[in-house]
Amino acid sequence: MLKDLTKNHKIFVADTFNVPTELRTPNFTIRVLRETDTTKDYEAVIANADKIRGIFGPYEADWPTSDLTPEQDKKDLAWHESEFDRRTSFTYTVVTPDETRCLGCVYIFPSPKPNFDAIIFLWTRSDSTITKSIDSELFNTVNNWLAQSWPFKKIAFPGRTIPWTNWI
């Protein structure tokens, strides 16, 4: 269903807008998610499936499924990469500063609601090696990044700042 958010959009941002490809912080790097990230992404998704499941609400309520394979994840990453290249949605991986481990993902999609420009989803690992503060830090970093570096006037974080019952 996430693909439904972008199927009717030729481009999500103007051709003149220089889409950010990376944002570095002392604790993590946010960069374009590519098919070549499959190994790290798959490990993070599988290890944190219970936490991730439901972040997309009605768009992908059961993702990731318990039978997700590396090949399916690779196909999903290829789709995200293609959407990024076509400028119809933007998906980023969140990795450790040395890029050895995936800490989460950030998804920027066109909003299906006319009073919002974009909807944002993000998730972070829940395992013991990553502190809860990374989730808060990522949310604040992304919120500031969107305000300072993106052309959107009104963004929504369904399921995070807007309860799903209100969004739907």
C-alpha positions as CSV (number, residue, x, y, z in Angstrom):
1,M,0.0,0.0,0.0
2,L,2.9,2.4,0.5
3,K,3.4,2.2,-3.3
4,D,-0.1,3.7,-3.6
5,L,1.1,6.9,-2.1
6,T,3.4,7.5,-5.0
7,K,1.7,5.9,-8.0
8,N,-0.2,9.0,-9.0
9,H,2.7,11.4,-8.5
10,K,5.0,12.2,-11.4
11,I,7.3,14.1,-9.1
12,F,7.1,14.9,-5.5
13,V,9.4,17.9,-5.5
14,A,10.3,20.4,-8.2
15,D,13.0,19.5,-10.6
16,T,14.9,22.6,-9.4
17,F,15.0,21.3,-5.8
18,N,18.3,19.7,-4.9
19,V,17.2,16.6,-3.0
20,P,19.5,16.0,0.0
21,T,21.3,12.8,-0.2
22,E,23.0,12.7,3.3
23,L,22.9,14.3,6.7
24,R,25.7,13.5,9.2
25,T,25.4,13.9,13.0
26,P,27.8,12.7,15.7
27,N,25.6,9.7,16.4
28,F,24.4,8.6,13.0
29,T,24.3,9.3,9.3
30,I,21.1,9.6,7.3
31,R,21.7,8.8,3.7
32,V,19.9,7.5,0.6
33,L,18.8,3.9,1.0
34,R,20.1,1.8,-1.9
35,E,19.6,-1.8,-2.9
36,T,23.2,-2.4,-1.9
37,D,22.2,-1.8,1.7
38,T,20.1,-5.1,1.8
39,T,22.4,-7.0,4.2
40,K,22.4,-4.3,6.9
41,D,18.8,-3.3,6.3
42,Y,17.5,-6.9,6.4
43,E,19.3,-7.6,9.7
44,A,17.9,-4.5,11.3
45,V,14.3,-5.1,10.0
46,I,14.2,-8.7,11.1
47,A,15.8,-8.0,14.5
48,N,13.3,-5.2,15.2
49,A,10.2,-6.5,13.3
50,D,7.9,-6.3,16.4
51,K,8.8,-2.6,16.9
52,I,8.5,-1.7,13.2
53,R,5.2,-3.5,12.6
54,G,2.5,-0.9,12.6
55,I,4.5,2.3,12.0
56,F,2.9,2.7,8.6
57,G,-0.6,2.2,10.1
58,P,-3.1,1.3,7.4
59,Y,-0.6,1.7,4.6
60,E,1.4,-1.4,5.6
61,A,0.0,-2.6,8.9
62,D,1.6,-6.0,8.8
63,W,5.0,-5.1,7.4
64,P,7.5,-6.7,8.0
65,T,5.9,-10.1,7.7
66,S,7.4,-13.0,9.7
67,D,8.3,-14.7,6.4
68,L,10.2,-11.7,4.9
69,T,13.2,-13.0,2.9
70,P,16.4,-11.2,2.0
71,E,15.3,-11.4,-1.6
72,Q,12.0,-9.6,-0.8
73,D,13.9,-7.0,1.2
74,K,16.2,-6.4,-1.7
75,K,13.3,-6.0,-4.0
76,D,11.7,-3.4,-1.6
77,L,15.0,-1.5,-1.4
78,A,15.3,-1.5,-5.2
79,W,11.7,0.0,-5.3
80,H,12.7,2.7,-2.8
81,E,15.8,3.5,-4.7
82,S,13.8,3.8,-8.0
83,E,11.3,6.0,-6.3
84,F,14.1,8.2,-5.0
85,D,15.7,8.5,-8.4
86,R,12.3,9.4,-10.0
87,R,11.7,11.9,-7.1
88,T,8.3,10.4,-6.2
89,S,9.3,9.5,-2.6
90,F,12.5,9.5,-0.6
91,T,13.7,6.8,1.7
92,Y,16.9,7.0,3.8
93,T,18.8,4.5,5.8
94,V,20.1,5.6,9.2
95,V,23.5,4.1,9.9
96,T,26.2,4.3,12.5
97,P,28.8,7.0,11.7
98,D,31.2,4.3,10.4
99,E,28.3,2.8,8.3
100,T,28.8,-0.7,9.8
101,R,25.3,-1.0,11.1
102,C,21.7,0.0,10.2
103,L,20.0,1.9,13.0
104,G,16.7,2.6,11.2
105,C,15.0,4.2,8.3
106,V,13.3,7.5,7.3
107,Y,10.5,7.6,4.7
108,I,9.3,10.8,3.1
109,F,6.1,10.3,1.0
110,P,3.6,12.6,-0.6
111,S,0.6,13.1,1.6
112,P,-2.7,11.6,0.5
113,K,-4.3,14.4,2.6
114,P,-4.6,17.8,0.8
115,N,-3.7,19.9,3.9
116,F,-0.3,18.3,4.2
117,D,2.6,18.3,1.7
118,A,4.4,15.2,3.0
119,I,4.0,12.4,5.5
120,I,7.0,11.1,7.3
121,F,7.6,7.7,8.9
122,L,10.7,6.6,10.8
123,W,11.9,3.7,12.9
124,T,14.9,2.9,14.9
125,R,16.3,-0.3,16.4
126,S,15.0,-1.4,19.7
127,D,17.8,-3.8,20.7
128,S,19.9,-3.2,23.8
129,T,22.9,-1.8,21.9
130,I,20.9,1.3,20.8
131,T,19.7,3.7,23.4
132,K,16.1,5.0,23.4
133,S,17.5,8.5,22.9
134,I,18.5,7.6,19.3
135,D,14.7,7.5,18.4
136,S,14.1,11.0,20.0
137,E,17.3,12.3,18.4
138,L,16.4,11.0,15.0
139,F,12.9,12.4,15.2
140,N,14.2,15.9,16.2
141,T,16.9,15.8,13.6
142,V,14.5,14.8,10.8
143,N,12.0,17.4,11.9
144,N,14.7,20.2,11.8
145,W,16.1,18.9,8.6
146,L,12.7,19.0,6.9
147,A,12.1,22.5,8.1
148,Q,15.5,23.8,7.0
149,S,16.4,21.8,3.9
150,W,13.1,20.7,2.2
151,P,10.4,22.7,0.4
152,F,7.5,21.4,2.4
153,K,5.3,23.8,4.3
154,K,3.2,21.3,6.3
155,I,4.4,17.8,7.2
156,A,2.7,15.1,9.1
157,F,4.1,12.2,11.2
158,P,1.0,9.9,11.3
159,G,1.1,7.5,14.2
160,R,3.7,9.6,15.9
161,T,2.5,13.2,16.3
162,I,-1.0,12.5,14.9
163,P,-2.8,9.5,16.3
164,W,-3.8,7.0,13.6
165,T,-7.5,7.4,14.6
166,N,-7.3,11.1,13.9
167,W,-5.3,10.6,10.6
168,I,-7.7,8.1,9.2
